[in-house]
Amino acid sequence: MMVVLSSCFKEPKPEPVGEAKIRFVNAVPGSPQDVYYNGTKMGIAPLGYAQFSGYQTIESGPGFFGFADQGNTTGNYQGSIGVKIGDNITSFYFKTLQGDVNVGFTSDDMTAPPSGKARVRFIHLNQFLNNSFAVAVEGGADIVSQVAFGNSSSYFNVDPGTKFLVKATGVPNTVFDANLVAGKIYTIWFDGTLATELNGHVLQKN
């Protein structure tokens, strides 16, 4: 009986493996950061504050990504994510509201915007600003009602050259010009050194 039963058990099929892409952003002022993937230093130049890498090709499956001060093998923080075949991901090294370093991941939509439009989303990374911010087209209505700290908005299709009015309680209204170009996809992340600042940084995806 044992022989019959054991013959019915099959090894599970291995998960398919393929390529995915990830890029990295250093959103923490201070030492340039080396980037590590599954414990091995990646072959990209150290990232200074507000700098970002190009997309790096990796293998799908569980991935561990860490940041360390340039030339130092002791990591500042390591985060993990399950990567799927074909994923495009941006990883941010940032500080939490409590002032601790952290690593976050956001999925990148690579779908081309409609003809004559640019596509944009917004991310809140000002560690000193606990409340959300809203985004309006300059001279127009809000397109994003609130972006909470550590979160990303949805993507929006806008006209090239659109300027944005960024608003939050206790923060002077800020007009931000990302120099948007038709056919391009953008991520705009905001940080600051005070709770009264929202400074924009632009990542272009294509």
Backbone bond lengths (Angstrom), bond angles and torsions (degrees), N, CA, C in turn:
res aa  C-N    CA-C-N  psi(-1)  N-CA   C-N-CA  omega(-1)  CA-C   N-CA-C  phi
1 M - - - 1.464 - - 1.524 110.38 -
2 M 1.324 115.52 -41.20 1.460 119.40 -179.88 1.526 111.14 -63.99
3 V 1.315 115.99 -35.56 1.459 119.17 -179.97 1.521 110.52 -66.23
4 V 1.345 116.58 -41.88 1.458 120.45 179.81 1.530 111.07 -63.98
5 L 1.329 116.34 -44.25 1.461 119.62 -178.69 1.523 111.30 -64.36
6 S 1.298 116.89 -46.77 1.448 119.22 -176.63 1.518 111.81 -63.08
7 S 1.298 117.09 -28.72 1.454 119.85 179.56 1.521 112.14 -71.84
8 C 1.357 116.66 -15.90 1.464 120.53 -179.60 1.531 112.48 -85.31
9 F 1.323 117.92 -17.40 1.455 121.09 -178.77 1.523 110.53 -80.59
10 K 1.332 117.15 134.22 1.459 122.24 178.96 1.527 109.68 -121.99
11 E 1.287 115.40 146.19 1.454 119.18 175.41 1.526 109.64 -67.29
12 P 1.357 117.15 138.89 1.479 118.56 178.54 1.517 110.74 -63.98
13 K 1.319 114.46 145.87 1.456 118.76 178.06 1.525 109.83 -69.15
14 P 1.319 117.92 137.80 1.466 119.35 178.41 1.524 110.79 -67.14
15 E 1.316 115.33 147.84 1.458 120.30 176.92 1.527 109.46 -64.40
16 P 1.330 117.56 137.40 1.472 118.72 177.20 1.520 110.60 -63.20
17 V 1.300 116.29 146.09 1.458 122.24 -177.64 1.524 108.34 -122.44
18 G 1.325 116.05 138.69 1.456 120.47 178.13 1.511 110.43 -156.16
19 E 1.307 116.02 -171.37 1.455 121.18 -175.60 1.524 112.40 -86.11
20 A 1.326 114.96 146.51 1.460 123.61 170.13 1.520 106.82 -139.32
21 K 1.325 116.32 171.33 1.466 119.91 -178.30 1.527 109.77 -131.79
22 I 1.342 114.65 142.73 1.464 120.63 178.75 1.520 109.08 -142.80
23 R 1.321 115.80 144.36 1.456 120.87 173.29 1.524 108.15 -127.83
24 F 1.334 116.04 166.11 1.461 120.79 -169.92 1.518 110.58 -130.38
25 V 1.344 115.48 142.67 1.461 122.75 -179.96 1.524 108.43 -127.38
26 N 1.325 117.05 131.31 1.460 121.34 173.94 1.524 108.47 -98.13
27 A 1.317 116.49 106.89 1.462 122.11 -178.91 1.527 111.86 -105.36
28 V 1.342 117.16 21.81 1.465 122.02 -178.96 1.521 109.56 -119.07
29 P 1.349 118.77 117.64 1.469 119.88 175.49 1.528 110.45 -61.30
30 G 1.335 115.69 147.25 1.455 119.82 179.68 1.508 111.55 129.08
31 S 1.321 116.00 -142.81 1.459 121.38 -174.51 1.520 111.74 -66.54
32 P 1.357 117.25 139.23 1.468 119.30 170.20 1.524 110.55 -56.35
33 Q 1.322 116.02 149.75 1.462 121.27 -173.33 1.526 111.91 -113.49
34 D 1.346 114.99 131.47 1.452 121.31 165.67 1.524 107.75 -84.27
35 V 1.331 116.37 148.29 1.465 121.39 -177.20 1.525 108.97 -112.60
36 Y 1.329 115.83 135.19 1.458 122.40 -179.46 1.519 110.48 -118.72
37 Y 1.327 115.01 142.11 1.477 122.70 177.85 1.518 108.03 -125.72
38 N 1.334 115.71 116.70 1.470 121.93 -177.55 1.520 111.41 50.49
39 G 1.330 115.58 42.50 1.449 121.84 173.92 1.510 115.70 85.55
40 T 1.328 117.92 -1.70 1.459 121.57 -178.35 1.528 109.84 -115.19
41 K 1.322 115.94 133.63 1.459 120.47 179.87 1.524 109.75 -64.80
42 M 1.324 115.71 130.77 1.452 120.73 179.86 1.530 110.39 -80.78
43 G 1.314 115.79 154.07 1.454 121.61 -177.21 1.508 113.28 -84.89
44 I 1.322 116.77 53.79 1.459 121.03 175.51 1.523 108.48 -123.19
45 A 1.311 116.49 153.16 1.465 120.66 -178.75 1.524 109.68 -64.58
46 P 1.341 117.77 147.18 1.471 120.17 176.10 1.527 110.52 -54.04
47 L 1.317 115.26 141.02 1.467 120.97 -175.75 1.520 109.94 -99.93
48 G 1.338 116.65 116.95 1.450 120.47 171.57 1.519 110.59 -75.76
49 Y 1.318 115.64 173.25 1.467 120.38 178.64 1.526 110.88 -54.70
50 A 1.331 116.25 132.10 1.475 125.89 177.98 1.523 112.62 71.59
51 Q 1.329 118.28 6.29 1.452 120.49 175.47 1.530 110.32 -91.42
52 F 1.326 115.50 157.02 1.458 119.77 179.61 1.517 109.90 -141.78
53 S 1.321 115.33 154.99 1.456 121.33 -179.84 1.522 109.93 -90.63
54 G 1.319 115.70 168.45 1.449 119.90 165.29 1.522 109.77 -75.72
55 Y 1.318 115.99 172.49 1.465 119.19 177.69 1.522 110.03 -68.37
56 Q 1.342 115.20 135.50 1.449 122.58 177.44 1.531 108.49 -109.70
57 T 1.310 116.91 136.27 1.463 121.09 178.82 1.522 109.67 -82.89
58 I 1.340 115.69 127.67 1.458 121.90 179.02 1.524 108.77 -130.98
59 E 1.320 115.25 174.19 1.462 121.23 178.63 1.522 109.64 -94.33
60 S 1.306 117.11 140.79 1.459 120.77 179.04 1.528 110.46 -64.85
61 G 1.336 115.39 163.42 1.459 121.56 -177.46 1.515 110.13 115.48
62 P 1.340 117.51 -172.29 1.466 120.05 178.83 1.528 110.35 -63.32
63 G 1.319 116.20 134.98 1.452 120.64 179.45 1.514 110.71 -133.73
64 F 1.331 116.08 139.83 1.462 122.25 178.58 1.530 108.10 -117.36
65 F 1.332 115.46 124.06 1.458 121.02 -173.97 1.527 109.09 -124.09
66 G 1.315 115.73 127.28 1.454 120.17 -176.60 1.515 112.28 -129.42
67 F 1.330 115.52 159.71 1.458 122.77 177.58 1.520 108.12 -125.12
68 A 1.330 115.90 137.89 1.460 122.19 177.68 1.517 108.63 -138.86
69 D 1.355 115.68 148.07 1.462 119.08 175.52 1.522 109.58 -54.96
70 Q 1.310 116.16 142.01 1.463 121.04 -177.22 1.520 111.74 -48.84
71 G 1.340 116.15 126.56 1.453 121.97 177.90 1.510 114.89 80.72
72 N 1.336 118.11 -0.52 1.461 122.17 -179.03 1.523 108.63 -110.10
73 T 1.326 117.31 125.11 1.466 120.13 -177.27 1.524 112.57 -83.77
74 T 1.330 117.80 -5.72 1.463 120.83 176.42 1.518 108.96 -84.21
75 G 1.314 116.84 117.17 1.451 120.80 -175.60 1.518 113.11 -71.46
76 N 1.321 116.29 146.72 1.461 121.50 173.06 1.516 111.43 -82.29
77 Y 1.325 115.74 -35.84 1.472 120.63 178.34 1.516 108.56 -166.33
78 Q 1.343 115.26 146.99 1.459 120.79 175.37 1.522 109.33 -130.34
79 G 1.329 116.26 132.81 1.459 121.46 176.97 1.513 110.19 -122.62
80 S 1.319 116.31 157.01 1.465 120.52 -177.97 1.522 110.47 -125.40
81 I 1.322 114.75 154.22 1.461 121.22 177.74 1.521 108.59 -154.16
82 G 1.330 115.90 145.54 1.454 121.00 172.94 1.523 109.34 -84.72
83 V 1.316 116.79 115.09 1.460 122.37 -174.24 1.526 109.28 -98.35
84 K 1.328 116.47 130.10 1.459 121.43 178.76 1.528 110.41 -99.37
85 I 1.315 115.13 156.42 1.456 120.27 177.68 1.533 109.31 -57.54
86 G 1.324 116.06 130.97 1.464 120.72 177.77 1.511 114.96 85.32
87 D 1.342 118.79 -3.23 1.459 121.03 178.84 1.527 111.15 -62.13
88 N 1.323 115.26 146.72 1.460 122.77 166.86 1.520 106.39 -122.47
89 I 1.329 116.72 120.17 1.460 122.11 -169.89 1.518 109.78 -130.02
90 T 1.335 116.30 143.31 1.457 121.25 168.73 1.524 107.96 -113.71
91 S 1.333 116.08 130.15 1.461 122.03 177.88 1.523 109.16 -107.96
92 F 1.333 116.30 127.31 1.463 122.39 178.79 1.525 110.06 -106.60
93 Y 1.324 115.63 131.07 1.464 122.49 167.93 1.521 105.36 -96.19
94 F 1.349 117.88 116.83 1.459 120.97 -171.31 1.527 110.16 -146.23
95 K 1.328 116.21 174.86 1.458 121.56 175.86 1.522 110.12 -108.41
96 T 1.334 115.31 140.48 1.455 121.83 179.24 1.533 110.42 -78.80
97 L 1.320 115.40 174.57 1.460 120.54 176.81 1.523 111.73 -61.79
98 Q 1.335 117.00 -23.46 1.464 122.04 178.57 1.527 112.17 -87.45
99 G 1.338 116.76 -2.99 1.451 120.76 178.13 1.510 114.86 89.32
100 D 1.348 117.65 7.41 1.455 121.06 178.49 1.527 109.86 -89.98
101 V 1.338 116.40 148.61 1.460 119.02 176.30 1.525 109.23 -76.79
102 N 1.313 115.55 152.17 1.456 121.34 -177.44 1.529 108.09 -153.31
103 V 1.317 115.93 168.35 1.458 122.51 175.84 1.522 108.00 -126.70
104 G 1.321 117.47 127.05 1.458 121.99 178.52 1.518 110.49 -122.91
105 F 1.325 115.27 159.90 1.459 121.37 -177.82 1.523 109.37 -131.13
106 T 1.323 115.73 141.66 1.454 120.40 175.57 1.518 109.20 -136.98
107 S 1.326 115.75 138.77 1.459 121.21 -178.97 1.524 109.62 -80.13
108 D 1.326 116.33 136.11 1.455 121.98 -176.70 1.527 110.54 -102.98
109 D 1.323 115.95 124.92 1.458 121.99 176.32 1.521 108.33 -84.96
110 M 1.326 116.39 115.75 1.464 120.72 -176.50 1.528 112.35 -98.00
111 T 1.350 117.46 8.86 1.461 120.64 178.69 1.526 110.32 -66.08
112 A 1.308 116.40 130.81 1.464 119.77 -178.19 1.529 110.48 -63.47
113 P 1.333 118.28 141.86 1.463 120.38 176.31 1.520 110.85 -69.61
114 P 1.331 117.74 164.21 1.461 119.95 176.15 1.525 111.18 -58.60
115 S 1.288 116.22 157.04 1.462 121.85 -179.46 1.529 110.56 -54.38
116 G 1.323 115.77 131.31 1.453 120.31 177.50 1.508 114.76 81.77
117 K 1.325 118.41 4.39 1.458 122.50 -178.51 1.529 110.94 -119.22
118 A 1.325 115.90 160.94 1.456 123.53 167.77 1.526 107.37 -113.48
119 R 1.319 116.25 155.04 1.475 120.82 178.52 1.524 108.18 -116.27
120 V 1.342 116.77 137.57 1.457 121.09 -174.10 1.520 110.62 -145.28
121 R 1.321 115.62 148.68 1.467 122.24 170.59 1.522 108.29 -137.34
122 F 1.346 116.89 168.22 1.463 122.15 -173.06 1.528 109.89 -131.38
123 I 1.348 116.33 141.64 1.464 122.32 -179.64 1.530 108.79 -129.56
124 H 1.323 115.72 138.33 1.471 123.64 -178.02 1.531 108.84 -101.75
125 L 1.358 116.62 113.14 1.463 120.84 178.51 1.533 112.11 -132.11
126 N 1.340 117.11 25.32 1.470 119.35 174.56 1.524 108.66 -83.70
127 Q 1.338 115.90 104.43 1.461 121.30 -175.29 1.522 113.55 -64.85
128 F 1.340 116.97 -15.85 1.456 120.87 -178.16 1.534 112.55 -93.96
129 L 1.326 116.47 -7.13 1.461 121.09 -176.20 1.527 109.42 -112.45
130 N 1.324 115.02 103.13 1.470 119.85 -174.89 1.522 112.19 -78.45
131 N 1.335 118.02 -25.28 1.460 119.95 -178.17 1.531 111.43 -88.44
132 S 1.315 115.08 166.28 1.465 121.60 -178.22 1.519 111.37 -77.22
133 F 1.329 115.13 163.63 1.462 119.53 169.34 1.522 109.21 -120.97
134 A 1.336 115.04 158.00 1.463 122.32 176.18 1.520 108.58 -114.87
135 V 1.326 115.78 158.58 1.461 120.93 -179.59 1.526 108.95 -130.54
136 A 1.321 116.10 130.83 1.464 122.28 175.90 1.522 108.65 -123.52
137 V 1.319 116.10 154.56 1.459 120.09 166.48 1.518 107.01 -69.66
138 E 1.327 117.75 132.67 1.454 119.84 -178.86 1.528 110.03 -54.48
139 G 1.316 115.55 124.07 1.451 121.04 -178.85 1.510 114.06 81.27
140 G 1.342 117.51 6.28 1.457 120.76 -177.98 1.523 112.34 -133.65
141 A 1.318 115.01 -161.40 1.461 121.55 -175.41 1.526 111.05 -85.09
142 D 1.339 114.59 164.05 1.462 120.32 174.86 1.527 110.05 -62.85
143 I 1.330 115.89 138.11 1.462 119.49 170.33 1.520 110.52 -106.71
144 V 1.336 116.73 -19.73 1.466 122.33 175.47 1.518 107.17 -131.24
145 S 1.320 117.84 121.09 1.457 120.17 -176.91 1.520 111.98 -80.36
146 Q 1.333 117.42 -34.09 1.458 119.17 177.53 1.530 110.85 -161.33
147 V 1.329 114.21 138.17 1.462 121.88 171.95 1.518 106.17 -125.60
148 A 1.324 117.15 111.80 1.458 121.95 -178.68 1.529 110.47 -79.28
149 F 1.331 115.84 159.99 1.457 120.02 -179.60 1.529 110.57 -57.20
150 G 1.333 115.11 136.20 1.455 121.44 178.09 1.505 114.18 77.13
151 N 1.336 116.90 10.30 1.454 121.10 -177.36 1.521 111.42 -120.20
152 S 1.334 113.95 161.21 1.459 122.19 177.44 1.519 109.27 -115.67
153 S 1.319 116.13 145.97 1.461 120.43 172.55 1.521 109.73 -78.88
154 S 1.312 116.14 174.81 1.463 120.82 167.73 1.528 108.79 -71.46
155 Y 1.323 115.80 173.81 1.467 120.96 174.17 1.523 109.42 -86.30
156 F 1.341 115.44 148.17 1.455 121.87 178.24 1.521 109.13 -133.06
157 N 1.330 115.26 140.59 1.471 120.80 175.65 1.522 108.43 -93.33
158 V 1.332 116.01 125.44 1.461 121.19 -176.22 1.527 109.37 -134.85
159 D 1.314 115.45 167.97 1.458 120.46 178.13 1.530 110.08 -73.64
160 P 1.326 117.20 145.96 1.464 118.92 174.56 1.527 110.19 -60.10
161 G 1.328 115.94 145.70 1.458 120.57 -178.90 1.514 114.32 82.19
162 T 1.342 117.98 -1.48 1.465 120.72 179.43 1.530 110.86 -60.14
163 K 1.318 116.51 135.92 1.459 122.46 172.55 1.524 108.42 -106.25
164 F 1.316 115.86 150.81 1.459 120.52 -173.90 1.524 111.19 -117.65
165 L 1.331 115.25 139.93 1.457 122.30 173.25 1.528 107.29 -100.64
166 V 1.328 115.82 117.12 1.465 121.89 -177.23 1.520 107.97 -103.08
167 K 1.343 117.11 127.64 1.457 121.83 -171.49 1.522 110.76 -131.39
168 A 1.339 115.59 137.61 1.465 121.00 173.78 1.525 108.37 -153.18
169 T 1.313 116.39 150.89 1.459 120.67 178.54 1.519 110.40 -59.84
170 G 1.319 116.08 127.76 1.462 120.70 178.79 1.509 114.48 84.35
171 V 1.322 117.28 1.62 1.465 121.80 -178.85 1.526 108.51 -119.21
172 P 1.332 118.35 129.09 1.470 118.87 175.21 1.530 110.44 -58.61
173 N 1.324 116.45 139.27 1.462 119.60 178.32 1.524 110.38 -55.71
174 T 1.309 115.70 135.17 1.457 121.82 -175.35 1.521 109.44 -120.95
175 V 1.328 116.78 126.99 1.459 120.87 174.01 1.526 107.70 -94.49
176 F 1.323 115.99 126.38 1.464 120.37 -178.09 1.521 109.70 -121.58
177 D 1.321 115.06 128.67 1.461 122.26 179.39 1.525 108.21 -111.77
178 A 1.328 116.63 111.16 1.466 121.67 -179.51 1.522 112.16 -93.12
179 N 1.337 117.14 3.83 1.468 121.35 -178.62 1.531 111.06 53.62
180 L 1.315 115.86 50.95 1.461 121.39 -175.83 1.521 111.74 -65.32
181 V 1.330 114.73 138.93 1.458 122.65 179.73 1.520 108.93 -118.62
182 A 1.322 117.26 140.18 1.461 121.11 179.54 1.525 110.48 -58.78
183 G 1.329 114.99 141.37 1.456 121.48 177.37 1.507 114.51 86.61
184 K 1.338 118.17 -4.12 1.458 121.83 -177.48 1.538 110.69 -103.52
185 I 1.337 114.87 158.27 1.463 122.23 179.71 1.524 107.80 -119.69
186 Y 1.340 116.53 131.84 1.455 120.79 -172.83 1.530 111.47 -128.81
187 T 1.333 114.10 146.79 1.462 122.07 163.94 1.520 106.85 -116.25
188 I 1.328 117.53 127.90 1.458 122.28 176.34 1.519 107.79 -114.32
189 W 1.331 116.67 116.97 1.462 119.69 178.33 1.524 109.66 -110.79
190 F 1.325 115.01 143.15 1.456 122.15 -175.51 1.520 110.04 -116.80
191 D 1.333 115.08 135.95 1.452 120.40 172.20 1.518 108.24 -137.60
192 G 1.312 117.81 -164.74 1.452 122.16 178.74 1.513 110.24 178.08
193 T 1.320 116.08 164.38 1.463 121.01 176.71 1.522 111.51 -98.84
194 L 1.346 115.78 -3.91 1.458 122.77 179.45 1.515 109.12 -141.11
195 A 1.329 115.94 165.93 1.463 120.48 176.67 1.519 111.97 -73.99
196 T 1.321 117.13 -7.20 1.466 121.15 -178.74 1.525 111.78 -105.17
197 E 1.336 117.62 14.18 1.461 121.42 -178.61 1.517 111.53 -122.40
198 L 1.324 115.74 144.97 1.458 122.51 168.64 1.528 106.88 -137.60
199 N 1.302 115.24 98.53 1.461 121.68 -178.19 1.521 109.88 -100.65
200 G 1.324 116.61 126.01 1.455 120.98 -174.57 1.520 113.37 -92.20
201 H 1.353 115.16 146.01 1.463 123.30 176.48 1.529 107.07 -134.68
202 V 1.316 115.78 140.17 1.464 120.06 -171.74 1.534 111.16 -110.56
203 L 1.320 115.77 131.63 1.455 123.24 169.46 1.522 107.83 -115.17
204 Q 1.307 115.79 124.40 1.472 119.53 177.06 1.517 108.39 -103.61
205 K 1.344 115.78 137.98 1.443 119.10 -173.99 1.505 115.50 -99.69
206 N 1.273 120.10 -17.39 1.477 119.40 -176.87 1.530 109.62 -151.18
